Amino acid sequence: MQRLIPALMATTVLAMPGVAAAETYYYGEIFGGGTYLSDTTLDFGGGTEGDLQSDFGYNIGGAAGMGIRVGGGFVRLEGELAYRSNANEQLDVDAGGGLEITVEDLDGDYTALSGMGNIYYELVDLDTPLTYWVGTGIGYAKLDLELTGDLLGAPVDFSDSDGVFAYQFMAGTSYALNEFLTLKLGYNYFATADPTFTGNDGGDLPAEYSSHNVKAYVTYNFY
């Protein structure tokens, strides 16, 4: 699916009027930055829910694609592979009946490995050395959740993964150092369909995943 999405995007764009003879280029890039993971609600069943809070984490990854001249800018199509990780901070458990328990010093982390097909539009015909871009993408993410700690003297030891649909939105700016090398800075909202993990008792453990990311890119262009 990861290969199919960029191919379908490219077919659609190339069918647009005036694109057939457009200027094109290819590029590869790496990126990294910080990730803020929104609080995650864990549904333990029986009216018991937990609010998982995470530390500020990181993201790394890479992408490759092509740019096609359209009007005053470029439509960019790319495939992206990325990894995000946030260490757990604490778990607030609402057991119902007014009973609330906080698990502090919680170990483990919540990670996402994703493969995405993205499409961007980048404005380049501006009287400034900077260009500006917006984009969106869809794909697949493998989410891994690990929880270890202590709950009222009882050990908490949980680890499971789930694969789900993922989507994202991006915006940022670029600065060309020369014809081939470009630096970028951008914001990225990345989220998934709600995963369902398997609890230690064999039952379902529904969860959530949504994050806000700041990224710095280094891009090499091929003509």
Buried (B, 14 or more C-beta within 10 A) or exposed (E): EBEEBBEEBBEEBBEEEEBEEBEBBEBBBEBBBBBBBBEBBBBBEEEBBBBBBBBEBBBBBBBBBBBBBBEEBBBBBBBBBBBBBBBBBBBBBBBEEEEEEEBEEBEBBBBBBBBBBBBBBBBBEEEEEEBBBBBBBBBBBBBBBBBBBEBEEEEBEBEBBBEBEBBBBBBBBBEBEEEEEBEBBBEBBBBBEBBBBEBEEEEEBBBBBBBBBBBBBBBEBEE
